[in-house]
Amino acid sequence: MADGLIEVGLPTDGVSGHVCSVVIVGDRFAASMFDHQALFGGAVDVDSQMVAGPFAQYTYQAGLYGFSVVPNRIDVRAHRPEEVLPAVLMEAVGKVGSSIEQVRSAVVVSGVGLNYDAPMSVAFDRGAQRIGEEYCRGLFGEGVLSRITNAELTGVEARARLVWSDGAMRYAVRIEPEEASGGERVFVGVNGHQNLTVDDTLASALAEADAFRRNVEAIRGRL
């Protein structure tokens, strides 16, 4: 947390492959507020449904998409290789947002997070056995890691977190070696978060999707 902003992203211990999500945070959300069959063409994975009071979790099209509700958080996500906030995801988020706006006076909406988490290849010395690991160490500069840790460089796993603001949105990017590739690639998580007041609409926050896509594409192109 910094400058009063809360980073709203995916759990760091449960992400694999390419995952996009839109997270809405607040309070007093309930599963009964939403028509889950109106999302993602209604192709609900029947065996995956879990509903208990205000809590609900659904997946669609054999796990390709997901929708979950807890009282303080709504998560709409897509597992789509390479695509950043695909149109089908944003269409579903728009429907969720419309349902929230209908009862806005009865719920609390405090923020929206846009997320893209994916393994990526990096431009680095191809002679290195673990290119992603070497790349992450290089972000710290020559000798910095060994000076800070007083450890042999081969035993240090470096991770980086970068934070900046672009208009009303605060971006946070984490870069770390990808375990699934043995450090060959890096895993990059991009989170864009915007705080909302009672006067802000969800539509205004979701309008930042294009800027978020451009930022993610720029990051992917510069690694």
Stockholm file with secondary structure:
# STOCKHOLM 1.0

chainA/1-223         MADGLIEVGLPTDGVSGHVCSVVIVGDRFAASMFDHQALFGGAVDVDSQMVAGPFAQYTYQAGLYGFSVVPNRIDVRAHRPEEVLPAVLMEAVGKVGSSIEQVRSAVVVSGVGLNYDAPMSVAFDRGAQRIGEEYCRGLFGEGVLSRITNAELTGVEARARLVWSDGAMRYAVRIEPEEASGGERVFVGVNGHQNLTVDDTLASALAEADAFRRNVEAIRGRL
#=GR chainA/1-223 SS CBTTBCCCCCCTTSCCSCEEEEEEEEECCCGGGCCGGGSGGGCBCGGGCEEETTEEEEEETTTTEEEEEETTEEEEEECCSSCSSCHHHHHHHHHHHHHHHHTGGGSEEEEEEEEEEEEECCCSCTTCSSHHHHHHHHTTCTTHHHHHHCSCGGGCCCCEEEEEEETTEEEEEEEEECGGGTTSSEEEEEEEEEECCTTCCHHHHHTTHHHHHHHHHHHHHHC
#=GC SS_cons         CBTTBCCCCCCTTSCCSCEEEEEEEEECCCGGGCCGGGSGGGCBCGGGCEEETTEEEEEETTTTEEEEEETTEEEEEECCSSCSSCHHHHHHHHHHHHHHHHTGGGSEEEEEEEEEEEEECCCSCTTCSSHHHHHHHHTTCTTHHHHHHCSCGGGCCCCEEEEEEETTEEEEEEEEECGGGTTSSEEEEEEEEEECCTTCCHHHHHTTHHHHHHHHHHHHHHC
//
